[in-house]
Amino acid sequence: MKRQWINKSQPQTLQYGVMLLYLNAAFSVISGLLGGISILAIITIGLAVAGGHGIANEFRWGYYVGVLAAILPLAILVALVLFYGIGVIATYGIVNLLFRVVTAAVLLAPASREYQKIWFR
């Protein structure tokens, strides 16, 4: 079986989701190199890369890991906003927040969910 990083035969929503997972991981690595990396950042980077690769190779576990990688930072941000206030979003970065929201949205889109239900193993 040939392994691939991006699967062009999948719906566009899944292709975009895979690319955004890789992009989120790359941004996390860059921001970690610039400002120090935490264990949580290492975990989300690993989840994003594993999820993207799993989705590209049509593994059901890859889809769930990818969704977790997209939602986990958002859940943490919501907890931080509840604890510290809305000013946390400025520190986190609005562009980073938008990338995370769009990644979760395309992975949870109906076309993505239906495709993985039918074709993933």
C-alpha positions as CSV (number, residue, x, y, z in Angstrom):
1,M,0.0,0.0,0.0
2,K,1.4,3.4,-1.0
3,R,1.4,6.0,1.7
4,Q,0.6,9.6,0.8
5,W,0.5,13.0,2.6
6,I,-2.4,14.4,0.6
7,N,-5.1,12.4,-1.2
8,K,-6.4,14.1,-4.3
9,S,-9.3,11.6,-4.6
10,Q,-11.0,12.7,-1.4
11,P,-13.6,15.5,-1.2
12,Q,-12.2,19.0,-1.2
13,T,-13.2,19.5,2.4
14,L,-11.0,16.6,3.6
15,Q,-8.1,17.8,1.4
16,Y,-8.4,21.3,2.9
17,G,-8.6,19.8,6.3
18,V,-5.5,17.8,5.9
19,M,-3.6,20.8,4.5
20,L,-4.8,23.0,7.4
21,L,-3.8,20.3,9.9
22,Y,-0.2,20.4,8.5
23,L,-0.3,24.2,8.4
24,N,-1.4,24.4,12.0
25,A,1.4,22.1,13.0
26,A,3.9,24.1,11.1
27,F,2.7,27.4,12.7
28,S,2.9,25.7,16.1
29,V,6.5,24.7,15.5
30,I,7.4,28.2,14.3
31,S,5.8,29.9,17.3
32,G,7.4,27.3,19.6
33,L,10.8,28.1,18.2
34,L,10.2,31.8,18.6
35,G,8.6,31.8,22.0
36,G,9.3,28.5,23.7
37,I,7.4,25.3,23.2
38,S,5.2,23.6,25.8
39,I,4.3,20.0,26.2
40,L,0.8,20.8,25.1
41,A,2.1,22.3,21.9
42,I,4.1,19.2,21.2
43,I,1.0,17.0,21.7
44,T,-1.1,19.2,19.4
45,I,1.7,19.1,16.7
46,G,1.9,15.4,16.9
47,L,-1.9,15.0,16.8
48,A,-2.2,17.3,13.8
49,V,0.5,15.5,11.8
50,A,-0.7,12.1,12.7
51,G,-4.3,13.1,11.9
52,G,-3.5,14.6,8.6
53,H,-1.5,11.6,7.5
54,G,-4.2,9.2,8.7
55,I,-6.9,11.1,6.9
56,A,-4.8,11.2,3.7
57,N,-4.4,7.4,3.9
58,E,-8.1,6.9,4.7
59,F,-7.8,5.6,8.2
60,R,-10.8,6.1,10.5
61,W,-8.5,6.7,13.5
62,G,-6.8,9.5,11.4
63,Y,-10.1,11.3,11.0
64,Y,-10.8,11.2,14.8
65,V,-7.2,12.2,15.7
66,G,-7.5,15.1,13.1
67,V,-10.8,16.3,14.6
68,L,-9.2,16.1,18.1
69,A,-6.2,18.1,16.9
70,A,-8.6,20.7,15.5
71,I,-10.9,20.9,18.5
72,L,-8.4,20.6,21.4
73,P,-6.8,24.0,21.0
74,L,-10.2,25.6,20.7
75,A,-11.4,23.9,23.9
76,I,-8.3,25.1,25.7
77,L,-8.8,28.6,24.4
78,V,-12.4,28.6,25.6
79,A,-11.3,27.5,29.1
80,L,-8.7,30.2,29.1
81,V,-11.2,32.9,28.1
82,L,-13.6,31.7,30.8
83,F,-10.8,31.8,33.4
84,Y,-8.8,34.9,32.4
85,G,-11.2,36.9,30.2
86,I,-11.5,37.9,26.5
87,G,-8.0,39.4,26.4
88,V,-6.5,36.0,26.0
89,I,-7.6,35.9,22.4
90,A,-5.3,38.8,21.6
91,T,-2.4,36.9,23.1
92,Y,-3.4,33.7,21.2
93,G,-3.8,35.5,17.9
94,I,-6.9,36.1,15.9
95,V,-5.3,34.5,12.8
96,N,-4.4,31.4,14.7
97,L,-7.9,31.2,16.1
98,L,-9.4,31.5,12.6
99,F,-7.2,28.7,11.2
100,R,-8.2,26.4,14.1
101,V,-11.9,27.2,13.6
102,V,-11.8,26.7,9.8
103,T,-9.9,23.4,10.3
104,A,-12.5,22.1,12.6
105,A,-15.3,23.3,10.3
106,V,-14.0,21.6,7.2
107,L,-13.3,18.3,9.0
108,L,-16.7,18.3,10.6
109,A,-18.5,19.3,7.3
110,P,-21.2,16.9,6.2
111,A,-19.2,15.9,3.1
112,S,-16.1,15.0,5.2
113,R,-18.1,13.0,7.7
114,E,-20.1,11.1,5.1
115,Y,-16.9,10.3,3.1
116,Q,-15.1,8.9,6.1
117,K,-18.1,6.9,7.2
118,I,-18.3,5.2,3.8
119,W,-14.6,4.9,2.6
120,F,-12.3,4.9,5.6
121,R,-11.2,1.7,7.2
